[in-house]
């Protein structure tokens, strides 16, 4: 997932790429400010990011065979094998410079997103993970995820990924309707999803996520129900359901602006969201974040790091980092990215130092994406103040509107507030 976003309160389609740059909490801030503790991490008793030094590592592979009609992520279609190999060498150069500057130690989670990471040849993927191990190291039991397009994976590539230490696969399925897939500009079809899933199981993957999009042009509630039923029959460990979000500089965005793209209304989108929640709950999936559902023990640790506003390092074009009280973003342009590294410089385009107030606001609206909500005691430990004192007026209004509640020491969205999440988040900005 990158980075979770929302539209009109609904969970919007997004990658796990951290594309926004975080914070300089005062030097007197509590020691837990930049780290996880077992007591407060929602990852589970044996899978928590426990140490002060724990962080999430993101690698961006900005290549794809062709752009989908809704995609505004940083990705470049139709690049040659030589260009992709050169980019991977640049990534290794960036790793060396980042480690020299920050000395971060082993990563607690690793996420390789795109673009389409599985477009890279298997040997390049293998070399990439060897470089990560060489420069950073990996904590024991770390969650290591690779995004995969069902149309770009085969048994050999999946086995190499598994042997390289990848233990979680995220399949960009989006839909099982071939008509919708074609309309979206996806390169795969329904049969490819089944093939990729079977090959992943044969390769030994026992932690598979499936990304789905609802609110698509021409999509009906009946069709969405059929997709959910079919996906559950595959028995993935994790399902992400995102509402389509259209940006201006995309084919679908331009068509919508011109009034020639028929989209479901918010009432139908809400019905689709509720159907996903109800159906997946009956199927044994825990709804733990606005757009994410998991079998017990299979929450996505990497994305939880973002939602808890914890440290992460992002490498690659357009990747963002939040580290040591600072947040920065790499340049998007591949040539600029290469030239910076060729000159021995990190390819940063933006850097920001956040005030404590900004950091508190982000901790609130990101944490409220979790169904468990924001732990008030943890907030006090991190910032030395009570969230109820900082946001008393905002909280009172949200309580009265029935969008937010305080229960068992946590602030969380109500059932009414879940589909209206943006109306809650905006109060903290």
Backbone torsions as a table, in degrees:
resi	resn	phi	psi	omega
1	UNK	NA	45.5	168.8
2	UNK	-14.7	-113.3	-164.7
3	UNK	-104.5	128.7	-175.8
4	UNK	-59.6	135.1	176.9
5	UNK	-135.8	165.7	177.6
6	UNK	-138.0	152.4	174.0
7	UNK	-131.2	130.4	177.2
8	UNK	49.5	34.5	178.7
9	UNK	85.0	-15.7	-178.5
10	UNK	-89.4	148.8	176.0
11	UNK	-66.8	120.6	-174.6
12	UNK	-94.2	154.1	178.4
13	UNK	-61.1	130.0	178.1
14	UNK	-156.5	163.3	175.6
15	UNK	-94.1	177.1	176.1
16	UNK	-90.9	11.8	179.1
17	UNK	-73.4	123.4	173.2
18	UNK	-76.6	102.5	-175.3
19	UNK	-109.1	19.2	171.1
20	UNK	-125.7	142.7	-178.8
21	UNK	-83.7	NA	NA
22	UNK	NA	-94.8	-156.6
23	UNK	-169.7	145.8	170.3
24	UNK	-117.4	87.0	173.6
25	UNK	-71.6	144.7	-173.9
26	UNK	-54.5	153.9	-175.3
27	UNK	-61.0	-18.0	179.3
28	UNK	-88.1	5.9	-178.1
29	UNK	-61.9	151.6	179.7
30	UNK	-57.5	148.7	-176.7
31	UNK	-60.5	-24.9	-176.5
32	UNK	-79.8	-0.2	-172.5
33	UNK	-57.2	-39.8	-175.7
34	UNK	-107.6	20.2	-178.9
35	UNK	-144.5	165.3	177.9
36	UNK	-89.2	153.7	169.4
37	UNK	-127.1	152.6	-178.5
38	UNK	-60.4	-35.1	-175.6
39	UNK	-66.9	-30.9	-172.9
40	UNK	-109.5	-11.0	-178.9
41	UNK	-75.8	130.8	178.7
42	UNK	-87.4	18.2	-176.5
43	UNK	-77.9	-18.6	-176.6
44	UNK	117.9	159.4	-172.1
45	UNK	-63.4	-30.0	-176.5
46	UNK	-111.1	2.1	-175.0
47	UNK	-126.5	26.1	-175.8
48	UNK	-86.1	154.9	173.3
49	UNK	-89.8	101.7	-162.4
50	UNK	-98.9	-24.7	-168.5
51	UNK	-97.5	159.7	-179.7
52	UNK	-58.6	-32.4	-174.9
53	UNK	-85.4	-4.4	-176.0
54	UNK	-62.7	140.2	179.0
55	UNK	-155.1	164.7	178.2
56	UNK	-103.8	140.0	-179.8
57	UNK	-115.0	126.8	179.3
58	UNK	-117.9	135.8	175.8
59	UNK	-121.2	127.3	-177.4
60	UNK	-103.6	125.5	175.9
61	UNK	-110.7	101.1	-168.1
62	UNK	-90.1	42.1	-177.8
63	UNK	-122.7	147.4	175.6
64	UNK	-152.6	164.1	177.5
65	UNK	-71.8	-41.6	173.3
66	UNK	-159.0	154.8	-178.2
67	UNK	-76.7	133.7	172.2
68	UNK	-72.6	157.7	-171.6
69	UNK	-70.9	-13.7	-179.5
70	UNK	-107.8	-3.6	-167.2
71	UNK	-82.7	125.3	171.9
72	UNK	-121.1	18.4	176.4
73	UNK	-73.3	162.2	179.6
74	UNK	-77.6	99.0	178.7
75	UNK	-150.3	148.5	-174.3
76	UNK	-125.9	112.9	-177.9
77	UNK	-79.5	155.1	169.3
78	UNK	69.9	26.3	178.6
79	UNK	-82.1	151.8	-176.3
80	UNK	-76.9	159.5	175.2
81	UNK	-56.4	-35.0	179.9
82	UNK	-66.2	-40.7	178.7
83	UNK	-64.9	-41.5	-180.0
84	UNK	-66.4	-39.5	178.1
85	UNK	-64.1	-40.4	178.1
86	UNK	-63.5	-39.3	178.0
87	UNK	-62.9	-41.3	179.5
88	UNK	-64.1	-34.6	175.2
89	UNK	-66.7	-38.2	176.0
90	UNK	-62.2	-39.8	177.6
91	UNK	-58.3	-42.0	178.8
92	UNK	-63.9	-39.6	177.0
93	UNK	-62.9	-40.0	178.5
94	UNK	-65.4	-40.7	177.0
95	UNK	-54.6	-47.0	-177.9
96	UNK	-60.8	-43.1	-178.9
97	UNK	-69.4	-40.3	179.7
98	UNK	-63.7	-44.3	-179.7
99	UNK	-65.2	-37.6	178.8
100	UNK	-64.0	-37.9	-177.2
101	UNK	-79.3	-44.5	-169.8
102	UNK	-106.8	-21.9	-176.7
103	UNK	44.0	62.4	-170.3
104	UNK	-75.8	-20.2	-175.5
105	UNK	81.6	-173.6	-175.7
106	UNK	-64.0	144.5	178.8
107	UNK	-81.5	142.4	178.1
108	UNK	-85.8	-32.0	173.2
109	UNK	-141.5	151.9	176.7
110	UNK	-132.3	134.6	179.3
111	UNK	-134.0	123.3	177.3
112	UNK	-107.1	113.1	-176.2
113	UNK	-126.9	-177.4	-176.0
114	UNK	-159.7	-153.2	17.6
115	UNK	56.4	-165.4	179.3
116	UNK	-128.8	91.0	-179.0
117	UNK	-55.6	-34.8	-177.0
118	UNK	-76.2	2.7	170.2
119	UNK	-73.4	-23.9	177.7
120	UNK	-65.8	143.6	174.0
121	UNK	-60.4	150.6	-177.6
122	UNK	-53.5	-44.1	-179.9
123	UNK	-61.0	-34.3	178.4
124	UNK	-69.4	-39.6	176.4
125	UNK	-61.9	-42.7	179.5
126	UNK	-61.6	-44.6	179.9
127	UNK	-64.4	-36.4	-179.9
128	UNK	-59.8	-44.8	-179.1
129	UNK	-72.1	-31.1	174.2
130	UNK	-64.8	-37.8	178.5
131	UNK	-66.3	-41.2	177.5
132	UNK	-60.3	-46.0	179.1
133	UNK	-62.0	-40.4	-178.1
134	UNK	-67.1	-47.2	-173.4
135	UNK	-84.8	-38.4	-173.9
136	UNK	-107.5	-44.6	-168.8
137	UNK	84.4	164.0	-176.3
138	UNK	-133.8	130.9	178.2
139	UNK	-63.9	146.9	176.1
140	UNK	-56.5	134.3	178.8
141	UNK	74.9	13.7	-178.2
142	UNK	-63.3	142.6	173.1
143	UNK	-79.9	125.5	-178.7
144	UNK	-126.1	111.8	-173.6
145	UNK	-112.3	141.8	170.0
146	UNK	-127.0	130.9	172.8
147	UNK	-75.6	142.2	-177.7
148	UNK	-139.9	136.2	170.5
149	UNK	-89.5	129.4	-178.5
150	UNK	-55.9	-20.5	179.9
151	UNK	-88.8	0.6	-176.4
152	UNK	-127.0	17.5	179.2
153	UNK	-121.6	149.7	173.3
154	UNK	-141.2	173.7	-176.0
155	UNK	-57.7	-42.4	-177.8
156	UNK	-63.4	-46.8	-178.6
157	UNK	-63.7	-40.5	-179.9
158	UNK	-66.4	-38.3	178.2
159	UNK	-66.0	-38.0	177.6
160	UNK	-65.6	-41.6	176.9
161	UNK	-61.0	-44.4	-180.0
162	UNK	-62.8	-43.1	179.7
163	UNK	-65.7	-27.2	179.9
164	UNK	-79.3	-4.1	177.3
165	UNK	108.1	-2.6	178.2
166	UNK	-67.3	127.0	-177.4
167	UNK	-122.5	5.5	177.3
168	UNK	-144.2	130.8	-179.7
169	UNK	-115.6	133.2	177.5
170	UNK	-115.1	107.7	-176.3
171	UNK	-90.5	123.1	177.5
172	UNK	-81.8	75.8	-177.0
173	UNK	-76.1	-52.8	178.6
174	UNK	69.2	-44.6	178.1
175	UNK	-160.6	158.2	173.3
176	UNK	-112.0	10.3	178.0
177	UNK	-95.5	113.2	-176.4
178	UNK	-60.0	-33.7	177.8
179	UNK	-64.7	-44.5	178.0
180	UNK	-66.6	-40.7	179.4
181	UNK	-60.3	-42.6	178.2
182	UNK	-64.7	-42.8	179.8
183	UNK	-63.8	-32.7	180.0
184	UNK	-74.9	-17.6	-175.5
185	UNK	85.9	16.5	178.6
186	UNK	-71.4	149.2	-179.1
187	UNK	-88.8	-10.9	-177.1
188	UNK	-107.0	167.7	175.6
189	UNK	-129.2	174.8	-175.2
190	UNK	-52.6	-43.6	-177.7
191	UNK	-63.1	-31.2	179.0
192	UNK	-67.2	-34.2	178.3
193	UNK	-62.7	-47.8	179.1
194	UNK	-62.1	-42.0	179.9
195	UNK	-63.7	-45.0	-179.6
196	UNK	-64.6	-40.1	-179.4
197	UNK	-64.4	-45.7	179.7
198	UNK	-64.0	-41.9	178.9
199	UNK	-65.3	-37.0	178.8
200	UNK	-64.8	-41.5	177.6
201	UNK	-65.1	-41.9	178.9
202	UNK	-62.4	-33.4	-179.7
203	UNK	-76.4	-8.5	176.3
204	UNK	103.8	8.7	179.3
205	UNK	-76.2	120.5	178.2
206	UNK	-115.2	16.3	176.2
207	UNK	-141.6	95.0	-175.8
208	UNK	-121.5	129.2	172.7
209	UNK	-102.0	148.1	174.5
210	UNK	-122.5	123.7	174.1
211	UNK	-89.5	132.4	176.1
212	UNK	-128.1	150.3	175.3
213	UNK	-121.4	135.3	172.9
214	UNK	-122.1	171.2	-174.4
215	UNK	80.1	24.4	-178.6
216	UNK	-78.4	153.8	177.3
217	UNK	-56.4	125.5	178.1
218	UNK	80.4	-1.9	-178.6
219	UNK	-77.2	134.4	178.4
220	UNK	-105.0	164.1	176.9
221	UNK	-63.4	-37.8	178.7
222	UNK	-61.9	-43.5	179.4
223	UNK	-65.2	-38.6	178.7
224	UNK	-65.0	-41.3	177.2
225	UNK	-61.3	-41.3	179.7
226	UNK	-64.1	-39.4	178.1
227	UNK	-62.8	-46.3	179.7
228	UNK	-60.3	-43.9	-179.5
229	UNK	-62.1	-42.1	-178.2
230	UNK	-70.1	-39.3	178.6
231	UNK	-63.1	-44.9	-179.6
232	UNK	-62.0	-31.4	178.7
233	UNK	-65.1	-22.5	176.4
234	UNK	-78.1	-17.6	177.7
235	UNK	62.2	50.1	172.0
236	UNK	-69.5	157.0	179.5
237	UNK	-80.5	-18.5	-173.2
238	UNK	-148.8	140.8	177.8
239	UNK	-132.6	130.6	174.7
240	UNK	-113.1	129.1	-178.7
241	UNK	-120.4	111.6	-176.7
242	UNK	-114.4	138.8	173.9
243	UNK	-81.2	135.7	-179.1
244	UNK	-56.1	131.8	174.2
245	UNK	-121.9	123.4	-178.0
246	UNK	-100.9	130.6	175.7
247	UNK	-105.1	155.8	-173.1
248	UNK	-60.3	-43.8	-172.2
249	UNK	-89.2	49.7	175.6
250	UNK	-137.1	156.8	178.9
251	UNK	-55.4	-46.9	-179.8
252	UNK	-68.3	-35.6	178.2
253	UNK	-62.0	-42.4	178.7
254	UNK	-67.6	-38.4	178.5
255	UNK	-65.8	-40.0	178.8
256	UNK	-64.7	-40.5	179.0
257	UNK	-63.5	-34.7	-179.7
258	UNK	-82.4	-5.6	178.2
259	UNK	78.6	20.9	-177.8
260	UNK	-110.8	9.1	178.1
261	UNK	-118.4	120.6	-177.2
262	UNK	-89.5	114.7	-177.7
263	UNK	-113.0	149.1	174.6
264	UNK	-61.3	147.3	176.0
265	UNK	-77.2	171.9	-177.8
266	UNK	-63.5	-30.9	179.2
267	UNK	-63.8	-42.4	178.1
268	UNK	-70.3	-39.1	176.7
269	UNK	-59.6	-42.1	178.8
270	UNK	-64.0	-40.0	177.8
271	UNK	-63.2	-39.2	178.0
272	UNK	-65.5	-41.6	178.7
273	UNK	-62.6	-46.0	179.7
274	UNK	-64.4	-37.4	177.9
275	UNK	-62.5	-42.6	178.5
276	UNK	-61.1	-45.7	-179.1
277	UNK	-60.8	-47.5	-175.8
278	UNK	-69.9	-45.4	-176.3
279	UNK	-66.4	-45.1	-177.7
280	UNK	-69.6	-31.8	176.2
281	UNK	-63.8	-45.1	178.2
282	UNK	-62.5	-32.7	-179.0
283	UNK	-80.3	-0.2	175.4
284	UNK	97.6	14.5	179.1
285	UNK	-98.9	134.5	178.2
286	UNK	-86.0	128.0	176.2
287	UNK	-85.7	101.6	-172.6
288	UNK	-109.9	-11.2	177.4
289	UNK	-149.1	156.8	-171.3
290	UNK	-42.9	-45.0	-174.1
291	UNK	-113.9	9.4	-172.5
292	UNK	-126.3	141.1	-175.9
293	UNK	-134.8	137.3	-175.2
294	UNK	-142.3	148.1	166.5
295	UNK	-65.3	154.7	178.5
296	UNK	-53.0	128.1	178.6
297	UNK	89.1	3.1	-175.0
298	UNK	-123.2	27.4	173.0
299	UNK	-61.4	151.8	178.9
300	UNK	-81.2	106.9	-177.1
301	UNK	-65.2	-37.0	-176.4
302	UNK	-64.0	-48.9	-179.1
303	UNK	-68.1	-30.8	176.4
304	UNK	-60.9	-33.7	176.7
305	UNK	-59.5	-39.6	176.8
306	UNK	-66.4	-46.3	-175.6
307	UNK	-66.9	-26.4	175.4
308	UNK	-88.2	3.6	177.8
309	UNK	58.3	46.1	-177.8
310	UNK	-100.5	172.7	-175.1
311	UNK	-68.0	142.0	172.5
312	UNK	-148.5	150.3	174.5
313	UNK	-115.2	128.4	178.4
314	UNK	-113.7	127.4	179.9
315	UNK	-117.7	144.0	-179.5
316	UNK	111.7	168.7	-179.6
317	UNK	-58.5	130.0	176.3
318	UNK	74.0	-3.7	-178.9
319	UNK	-70.2	147.2	180.0
320	UNK	-115.4	157.8	-179.4
321	UNK	-133.9	153.6	176.2
322	UNK	-136.9	105.1	-169.6
323	UNK	-155.7	138.2	173.7
324	UNK	56.6	34.6	179.5
325	UNK	80.7	10.2	-179.6
326	UNK	-129.6	157.0	175.5
327	UNK	-134.5	133.4	-179.3
328	UNK	-145.2	163.8	179.8
329	UNK	-131.1	140.0	176.0
330	UNK	-77.5	157.9	177.3
331	UNK	-65.5	147.5	-177.6
332	UNK	-82.0	-33.4	-174.5
333	UNK	-72.5	130.1	-176.1
334	UNK	-66.0	-37.9	179.8
335	UNK	-66.0	-43.5	178.7
336	UNK	-64.9	-39.0	177.3
337	UNK	-59.5	-46.4	-178.9
338	UNK	-65.7	-45.1	-175.3
339	UNK	-64.0	-38.1	178.2
340	UNK	-61.2	-47.6	-177.9
341	UNK	-69.4	-36.4	177.4
342	UNK	-62.6	-26.9	177.6
343	UNK	-91.8	8.5	178.2
344	UNK	77.2	20.2	-179.2
345	UNK	-115.8	146.5	172.9
346	UNK	-69.6	141.2	-171.1
347	UNK	-84.7	46.6	-177.0
348	UNK	-78.4	139.9	178.7
349	UNK	-111.0	-33.7	-177.7
350	UNK	-136.9	142.6	171.1
351	UNK	-140.1	141.0	-176.5
352	UNK	-138.5	139.7	171.5
353	UNK	-109.5	121.3	-176.8
354	UNK	-92.7	149.2	174.0
355	UNK	-78.0	162.1	174.8
356	UNK	-55.2	-37.8	-179.6
357	UNK	-62.9	-41.9	178.1
358	UNK	-64.1	-41.5	-179.2
359	UNK	-64.4	-39.5	177.9
360	UNK	-64.3	-41.8	-179.6
361	UNK	-61.9	-44.1	-180.0
362	UNK	-65.8	-38.2	178.1
363	UNK	-62.6	-35.6	179.5
364	UNK	-70.0	-55.8	-171.8
365	UNK	-77.0	-23.8	172.9
366	UNK	-75.2	-43.5	-179.1
367	UNK	-64.6	-29.8	179.6
368	UNK	-71.7	-10.5	172.2
369	UNK	-68.0	-28.2	177.6
370	UNK	-73.4	137.7	179.0
371	UNK	-61.4	-32.8	177.2
372	UNK	-70.3	-19.7	176.9
373	UNK	78.9	-161.5	-176.7
374	UNK	-97.0	126.0	177.5
375	UNK	-77.6	114.9	-175.4
376	UNK	-66.2	-36.3	178.6
377	UNK	-67.0	-40.4	177.9
378	UNK	-64.8	-40.1	177.3
379	UNK	-58.3	-43.8	179.8
380	UNK	-65.2	-40.8	179.3
381	UNK	-63.9	-37.0	-177.1
382	UNK	-75.3	-38.8	-171.1
383	UNK	-115.4	-9.8	178.6
384	UNK	74.3	14.4	177.7
385	UNK	-138.8	159.7	178.3
386	UNK	-87.8	126.5	-179.6
387	UNK	-57.7	-30.3	-178.9
388	UNK	-70.6	-26.3	175.5
389	UNK	-79.2	-39.6	-178.7
390	UNK	-67.6	-41.5	-172.7
391	UNK	-118.1	32.7	-176.1
392	UNK	-54.5	-48.6	-177.6
393	UNK	-65.6	-43.8	-179.8
394	UNK	-63.5	-44.0	-178.3
395	UNK	-64.7	-40.6	-179.0
396	UNK	-60.5	-42.5	178.6
397	UNK	-64.8	-38.8	179.8
398	UNK	-71.2	-34.9	175.3
399	UNK	-62.4	-47.5	-177.8
400	UNK	-62.4	-35.2	-179.9
401	UNK	-77.8	-7.6	179.8
402	UNK	74.9	20.3	-177.5
403	UNK	-96.3	-20.8	-175.3
404	UNK	-137.8	149.9	177.1
405	UNK	-143.0	156.7	172.4
406	UNK	-110.3	124.0	-178.8
407	UNK	-145.9	129.9	177.1
408	UNK	51.9	43.3	175.7
409	UNK	77.2	16.7	-179.9
410	UNK	-131.5	146.8	169.7
411	UNK	-97.6	128.9	-177.0
412	UNK	-146.6	156.2	175.5
413	UNK	-67.9	143.3	173.8
414	UNK	-84.0	175.1	175.2
415	UNK	-58.8	-38.4	177.1
416	UNK	-68.6	-34.4	-175.6
417	UNK	-77.1	-26.2	-176.1
418	UNK	-54.7	-53.0	-179.6
419	UNK	-77.2	-3.4	178.6
420	UNK	-116.3	30.6	-171.5
421	UNK	-57.5	-37.8	-178.8
422	UNK	-61.1	-33.6	178.7
423	UNK	-65.7	-27.5	176.2
424	UNK	-79.1	-49.7	-174.4
425	UNK	-59.3	-38.2	-175.2
426	UNK	-62.8	-23.5	-179.6
427	UNK	-68.3	-20.2	-176.3
428	UNK	-100.6	2.0	-177.7
429	UNK	-94.9	NA	NA
